[in-house]
Amino acid sequence: MFFLRKSPYPWAFLLSFLSFLSLFSFEIKGVWVTRWELYSPEKIESIVDSLSIANVTDAYVQIYGSGYAFFNSKIAPVKYKDFDPLEIFIQKAHSKNIKVHAWINLLYMWDRREMVDDDKHILKRYPKSVLVDDKNISLLDYSLEMIKERNIEGFYVSPSSDIVKDYILFLIDEVLFNYNIDGIHLDYSRFPGREFVYDIFLRSNFIQKFLVDPFEIKSENSLKIFGEKGVNALLNEWQNFPKEELKSLIKEIYFLVKNHNPNIQLSSAVFADVDIASSNYYQNWWEWLNEGCIDYVVIMAYSPSISVLKKQIDKIQNKTTLSKVVVGVASYNQTVYNMSNNVRELYNYPVLGFCIFSDQSLFDQKGSYSYVGKTIFK
């Protein structure tokens, strides 16, 4: 017969058990809700009910995309004028103890369709704010075929433009002032590619600081004036400059949010691969965390491969603390079962939480809300 021996250290087992439980305890259990789902009050109520079944704590609700507001805005064109999607979502979600983060597309203002024909739209009001490539061609002069060939989502505006900054800050201030939100969540807080950093505003800021146009750094005249070492130093400064300009805008948004209410959280969706984020999109988001420009980030770790996810998170650990990182996983490119298994594999990382993209893809897989609520978000 087998008898349990009394442990000489009765607290050891309890501490070990609590430590085990802590691996499965995380603060944020989130879902992204896209603007296409906010088409009626009834649909919004249905979404919130489903999120509650899944034990979601935080909903990231897209209320500004393609230059249109899904709330009552005075500055941006409003998508639905007969009801307010954000107000209804907040009322329904808060009744279920779900926090609401207002998800805003920061720099990406229009997609690959024919150009918008709305005089209130930011691209119509401020066309010079649109990004320019390394051939000095504005994205506005790109054909739709060119945009698709370059693998760009659409039209972006410059974070260096004072007009763009004022527009974005006013838009966010509208949300902060008029709605009882729990957070501001940024998306497309980046450039669309390495070559799209030559708009007049960004170049002017660089000229003001370094006395040379980025287009002229490699010229013979610059070589005569600055020498080879000087030119190399300028090239290095230019490589970092768009990152700093972007960080400056994030910092301004952070101060705006915290001045309104220190309890409102500022977050951003970011690329999970830190090397790609920096080299391709000038998105050094770990610096935003380390320098206190943002409360936390949600990495877009959408690969169905657990080995890829672990490599991405391991690289992040070398840059910043995981306690300010929410892991965003995808349900649109894999089964909810596989996604959930991957999340469980990541439980041993001390992250802030997990977020699923998106509510629509969960809806498309029958029984997924209940499954998520009984497994990874229980």
C-alpha positions as CSV (number, residue, x, y, z in Angstrom):
1,M,0.0,0.0,0.0
2,F,1.2,3.5,-0.9
3,F,1.1,6.2,1.9
4,L,1.6,9.9,1.4
5,R,4.4,11.1,3.5
6,K,3.9,14.3,5.4
7,S,6.1,17.1,4.0
8,P,8.5,18.6,6.5
9,Y,8.0,21.9,4.6
10,P,4.2,22.4,4.4
11,W,4.5,25.7,2.6
12,A,6.8,24.4,-0.1
13,F,4.0,22.6,-2.0
14,L,1.7,25.7,-1.6
15,L,4.4,28.1,-3.0
16,S,5.2,25.7,-5.8
17,F,1.5,25.4,-6.6
18,L,1.0,29.2,-6.6
19,S,4.0,29.6,-8.8
20,F,2.5,27.1,-11.2
21,L,-0.8,29.1,-11.2
22,S,1.0,32.4,-11.8
23,L,2.2,31.0,-15.2
24,F,-1.4,31.0,-16.3
25,S,-2.3,34.4,-14.9
26,F,-2.2,37.3,-17.2
27,E,-4.0,40.7,-17.0
28,I,-5.3,41.2,-20.6
29,K,-7.5,38.8,-22.5
30,G,-8.2,40.8,-25.5
31,V,-9.9,40.7,-28.9
32,W,-9.6,43.2,-31.8
33,V,-13.0,44.3,-33.2
34,T,-12.8,45.7,-36.7
35,R,-14.9,48.6,-38.0
36,W,-16.7,46.5,-40.5
37,E,-18.5,44.8,-37.7
38,L,-20.0,48.0,-36.2
39,Y,-22.8,48.4,-38.8
40,S,-25.8,48.3,-36.4
41,P,-26.6,48.5,-32.7
42,E,-27.9,45.0,-32.8
43,K,-24.7,43.6,-34.2
44,I,-22.7,45.5,-31.6
45,E,-24.8,44.0,-28.8
46,S,-24.2,40.5,-30.3
47,I,-20.5,41.1,-30.4
48,V,-20.3,42.1,-26.8
49,D,-22.3,39.1,-25.7
50,S,-19.9,36.9,-27.6
51,L,-16.9,38.5,-26.0
52,S,-18.4,38.0,-22.6
53,I,-18.8,34.3,-23.3
54,A,-15.1,34.2,-24.2
55,N,-14.2,35.9,-20.9
56,V,-12.6,38.8,-22.7
57,T,-11.4,41.6,-20.5
58,D,-10.3,44.1,-23.1
59,A,-11.9,45.0,-26.5
60,Y,-9.9,46.9,-29.1
61,V,-12.6,48.6,-31.1
62,Q,-11.7,50.2,-34.5
63,I,-13.3,53.6,-34.5
64,Y,-11.1,55.4,-37.0
65,G,-10.0,53.7,-40.3
66,S,-9.5,54.9,-43.9
67,G,-10.0,58.4,-42.7
68,Y,-13.5,57.8,-41.4
69,A,-14.8,58.0,-37.9
70,F,-17.1,55.4,-36.3
71,F,-18.1,57.9,-33.6
72,N,-19.5,61.4,-33.6
73,S,-16.6,63.4,-34.8
74,K,-16.4,67.1,-35.8
75,I,-13.1,66.9,-37.6
76,A,-13.4,63.6,-39.6
77,P,-16.1,62.4,-41.9
78,V,-18.5,60.1,-39.9
79,K,-19.5,56.7,-41.3
80,Y,-22.8,56.2,-39.5
81,K,-24.8,59.3,-38.7
82,D,-28.0,57.6,-37.4
83,F,-26.2,55.9,-34.4
84,D,-22.9,56.1,-32.6
85,P,-21.0,52.8,-32.7
86,L,-18.5,53.7,-30.1
87,E,-21.0,55.0,-27.5
88,I,-23.2,51.9,-27.9
89,F,-20.2,49.6,-27.7
90,I,-18.9,51.3,-24.5
91,Q,-22.4,51.0,-22.8
92,K,-22.8,47.3,-23.7
93,A,-19.2,46.4,-22.9
94,H,-19.0,48.2,-19.5
95,S,-22.2,46.4,-18.4
96,K,-20.2,43.2,-18.9
97,N,-17.1,44.5,-17.2
98,I,-15.2,44.6,-20.5
99,K,-12.8,47.5,-21.1
100,V,-12.9,49.4,-24.3
101,H,-9.9,50.7,-26.2
102,A,-10.5,53.1,-29.0
103,W,-8.5,51.7,-31.9
104,I,-7.3,54.4,-34.3
105,N,-5.4,54.0,-37.6
106,L,-2.6,56.5,-37.0
107,L,-1.0,57.2,-40.4
108,Y,-2.7,54.9,-42.9
109,M,-5.6,57.0,-44.2
110,W,-7.0,55.3,-47.4
111,D,-6.8,51.9,-49.0
112,R,-6.3,50.7,-52.6
113,R,-9.6,51.8,-53.9
114,E,-10.2,54.8,-56.2
115,M,-9.3,58.0,-54.3
116,V,-11.9,59.2,-51.8
117,D,-14.3,62.0,-52.9
118,D,-15.1,63.6,-49.5
119,D,-14.0,67.2,-48.9
120,K,-13.8,66.5,-45.2
121,H,-11.4,63.6,-45.6
122,I,-7.8,64.3,-44.5
123,L,-6.4,63.4,-47.9
124,K,-8.7,65.9,-49.6
125,R,-7.9,68.6,-47.0
126,Y,-4.2,68.1,-46.7
127,P,-2.9,66.3,-49.8
128,K,0.7,67.6,-49.3
129,S,0.9,65.6,-46.1
130,V,0.9,62.3,-48.0
131,L,4.2,60.3,-47.9
132,V,6.8,60.6,-50.7
133,D,9.2,58.0,-52.0
134,D,12.9,58.0,-52.6
135,K,12.3,59.2,-56.2
136,N,10.4,62.2,-54.9
137,I,7.0,60.8,-56.0
138,S,4.0,61.3,-53.7
139,L,1.9,58.2,-53.0
140,L,-1.0,60.3,-54.4
141,D,0.7,60.1,-57.8
142,Y,0.9,56.3,-57.6
143,S,-1.6,54.3,-59.7
144,L,-3.5,51.6,-57.9
145,E,-1.4,49.0,-59.8
146,M,1.8,50.6,-58.5
147,I,0.5,50.5,-54.9
148,K,-0.3,46.8,-55.2
149,E,3.1,46.1,-56.8
150,R,4.9,47.8,-54.0
151,N,2.8,45.8,-51.5
152,I,1.5,48.9,-49.7
153,E,-1.9,48.9,-48.0
154,G,-2.7,52.3,-49.4
155,F,-2.1,56.0,-48.7
156,Y,-0.1,57.1,-45.6
157,V,0.4,60.6,-44.2
158,S,3.6,62.0,-42.6
159,P,4.1,62.0,-38.9
160,S,6.4,65.1,-39.4
161,S,3.6,67.3,-40.7
162,D,2.3,69.7,-38.1
163,I,-1.1,69.7,-39.8
164,V,-1.2,65.9,-39.5
165,K,-0.1,66.0,-35.8
166,D,-2.8,68.6,-35.0
167,Y,-5.4,66.6,-36.8
168,I,-4.6,63.4,-35.0
169,L,-4.3,65.0,-31.6
170,F,-7.6,66.8,-32.1
171,L,-9.2,63.5,-33.2
172,I,-7.9,61.7,-30.1
173,D,-8.9,64.6,-27.9
174,E,-12.5,64.3,-29.2
175,V,-12.6,60.7,-28.1
176,L,-11.0,61.4,-24.7
177,F,-13.4,64.3,-24.0
178,N,-16.6,62.7,-25.2
179,Y,-16.4,59.0,-24.4
180,N,-15.8,57.0,-21.3
181,I,-13.0,54.9,-22.8
182,D,-10.4,52.8,-21.0
183,G,-7.7,53.2,-23.6
184,I,-6.4,54.6,-26.9
185,H,-5.1,51.9,-29.2
186,L,-2.9,52.9,-32.2
187,D,-2.5,50.9,-35.4
188,Y,-0.3,51.6,-38.5
189,S,2.0,53.6,-36.2
190,R,4.7,53.2,-38.8
191,F,5.9,54.0,-42.3
192,P,4.7,51.7,-45.1
193,G,8.3,50.9,-46.3
194,R,11.9,52.0,-46.2
195,E,11.7,54.3,-49.2
196,F,8.6,56.3,-48.1
197,V,10.4,58.9,-45.9
198,Y,11.1,61.8,-48.3
199,D,8.1,64.0,-47.7
200,I,8.8,67.7,-47.5
201,F,8.0,67.9,-43.8
202,L,10.4,65.1,-42.7
203,R,13.1,66.4,-45.0
204,S,12.7,70.0,-43.7
205,N,13.0,68.8,-40.1
206,F,16.2,67.0,-41.1
207,I,17.6,70.0,-42.9
208,Q,16.9,72.2,-39.9
209,K,18.9,70.0,-37.7
210,F,21.7,68.8,-40.0
211,L,21.9,71.5,-42.7
212,V,21.6,69.1,-45.6
213,D,18.7,67.7,-47.7
214,P,18.5,63.9,-47.4
215,F,18.4,63.8,-51.2
216,E,21.9,65.5,-51.2
217,I,23.7,63.5,-48.6
218,K,25.5,61.4,-51.2
219,S,26.2,64.2,-53.6
220,E,29.8,65.4,-54.5
221,N,29.1,68.7,-52.9
222,S,28.3,67.0,-49.5
223,L,31.4,65.0,-49.8
224,K,33.5,68.2,-50.3
225,I,31.8,69.9,-47.3
226,F,31.5,67.0,-44.8
227,G,34.2,64.6,-46.0
228,E,33.7,60.8,-46.2
229,K,33.3,60.3,-42.4
230,G,30.9,63.2,-42.2
231,V,28.7,61.8,-45.0
232,N,28.7,58.4,-43.4
233,A,27.6,60.0,-40.1
234,L,24.9,61.9,-41.9
235,L,23.6,58.7,-43.6
236,N,23.5,57.1,-40.1
237,E,21.5,60.1,-38.8
238,W,19.1,59.9,-41.7
239,Q,18.5,56.2,-41.1
240,N,17.5,56.9,-37.6
241,F,15.6,60.2,-38.2
242,P,12.2,58.8,-39.3
243,K,12.2,56.5,-36.2
244,E,12.8,59.6,-34.0
245,E,10.1,61.6,-35.8
246,L,7.6,58.7,-35.3
247,K,8.6,58.4,-31.7
248,S,8.0,62.1,-31.2
249,L,4.4,61.8,-32.4
250,I,3.8,58.8,-30.1
251,K,5.2,60.8,-27.2
252,E,2.8,63.8,-28.0
253,I,-0.2,61.4,-28.0
254,Y,1.0,59.9,-24.7
255,F,1.1,63.3,-23.0
256,L,-2.3,64.2,-24.4
257,V,-3.8,61.0,-23.0
258,K,-2.2,61.2,-19.6
259,N,-3.0,64.9,-19.2
260,H,-6.7,64.1,-19.8
261,N,-6.7,61.0,-17.4
262,P,-3.6,59.2,-16.1
263,N,-5.7,56.0,-15.8
264,I,-6.4,55.8,-19.6
265,Q,-3.9,53.4,-21.2
266,L,-2.1,54.1,-24.5
267,S,-1.1,51.1,-26.5
268,S,-0.2,50.3,-30.1
269,A,-0.3,47.3,-32.4
270,V,3.3,46.7,-33.6
271,F,5.3,44.2,-35.7
272,A,6.4,41.2,-33.7
273,D,9.8,40.8,-35.4
274,V,11.9,43.6,-34.0
275,D,14.4,43.5,-36.9
276,I,11.7,43.9,-39.5
277,A,9.9,46.5,-37.5
278,S,13.1,48.7,-37.4
279,S,14.7,48.1,-40.8
280,N,11.6,48.1,-42.9
281,Y,9.1,50.3,-41.1
282,Y,11.1,52.5,-38.8
283,Q,9.0,51.2,-35.9
284,N,11.4,51.0,-32.9
285,W,8.6,50.3,-30.5
286,W,10.7,48.9,-27.7
287,E,12.3,52.4,-27.4
288,W,8.7,53.8,-26.9
289,L,8.4,51.4,-24.0
290,N,11.8,51.9,-22.5
291,E,11.5,55.7,-22.7
292,G,8.0,55.8,-21.3
293,C,6.2,57.0,-24.4
294,I,3.5,54.3,-24.3
295,D,2.0,52.0,-21.6
296,Y,2.2,48.8,-23.5
297,V,2.3,47.3,-27.0
298,V,0.3,44.5,-28.7
299,I,2.7,42.5,-31.0
300,M,1.1,41.2,-34.2
301,A,2.4,37.6,-33.8
302,Y,0.1,36.1,-36.4
303,S,2.2,33.1,-37.5
304,P,0.5,29.7,-36.9
305,S,4.0,28.3,-36.2
306,I,4.9,28.1,-32.5
307,S,8.6,28.1,-33.2
308,V,8.3,31.4,-35.1
309,L,6.3,32.9,-32.2
310,K,8.9,31.8,-29.6
311,K,11.8,33.2,-31.7
312,Q,10.0,36.6,-32.0
313,I,9.4,36.8,-28.3
314,D,12.9,35.7,-27.4
315,K,14.3,38.5,-29.5
316,I,11.9,41.0,-27.8
317,Q,13.3,39.9,-24.4
318,N,16.7,41.3,-25.5
319,K,15.1,44.7,-26.2
320,T,12.6,45.4,-23.4
321,T,10.5,43.9,-20.6
322,L,7.8,41.4,-21.6
323,S,5.6,42.7,-18.8
324,K,4.5,45.5,-21.1
325,V,3.9,43.2,-24.1
326,V,0.6,41.7,-25.1
327,V,0.9,38.9,-27.6
328,G,-1.5,39.3,-30.5
329,V,-2.4,36.0,-32.1
330,A,-4.4,35.3,-35.2
331,S,-7.6,33.2,-35.6
332,Y,-8.1,34.0,-39.3
333,N,-5.3,31.9,-40.7
334,Q,-5.6,28.8,-38.4
335,T,-8.2,26.9,-36.4
336,V,-9.0,28.3,-32.9
337,Y,-7.8,24.9,-31.6
338,N,-4.3,25.4,-33.0
339,M,-4.2,29.1,-32.0
340,S,-5.2,28.1,-28.4
341,N,-2.5,25.4,-28.3
342,N,0.1,28.0,-29.3
343,V,-1.1,30.4,-26.6
344,R,-0.7,27.7,-24.0
345,E,2.8,27.0,-25.2
346,L,3.6,30.7,-24.5
347,Y,2.2,30.7,-21.0
348,N,5.6,30.5,-19.5
349,Y,6.6,33.9,-20.9
350,P,5.9,36.7,-18.4
351,V,3.8,38.8,-20.8
352,L,1.0,41.2,-20.0
353,G,-1.6,39.1,-21.8
354,F,-2.9,37.9,-25.2
355,C,-5.2,39.4,-27.8
356,I,-6.9,37.6,-30.7
357,F,-7.3,39.0,-34.2
358,S,-10.1,39.2,-34.8
359,D,-13.7,39.0,-33.6
360,Q,-14.9,38.4,-37.1
361,S,-12.7,35.3,-37.6
362,L,-13.8,34.0,-34.2
363,F,-17.4,34.4,-35.3
364,D,-16.7,32.5,-38.5
365,Q,-15.6,29.4,-36.5
366,K,-18.6,28.0,-34.8
367,G,-18.3,27.5,-31.0
368,S,-15.0,29.5,-30.8
369,Y,-16.1,32.0,-28.2
370,S,-17.1,29.3,-25.8
371,Y,-13.9,27.3,-26.5
372,V,-11.7,30.3,-25.9
373,G,-13.6,31.1,-22.7
374,K,-13.1,27.6,-21.4
375,T,-9.5,27.2,-22.3
376,I,-7.0,30.1,-22.8
377,F,-9.2,32.8,-21.4
378,K,-10.7,30.9,-18.5
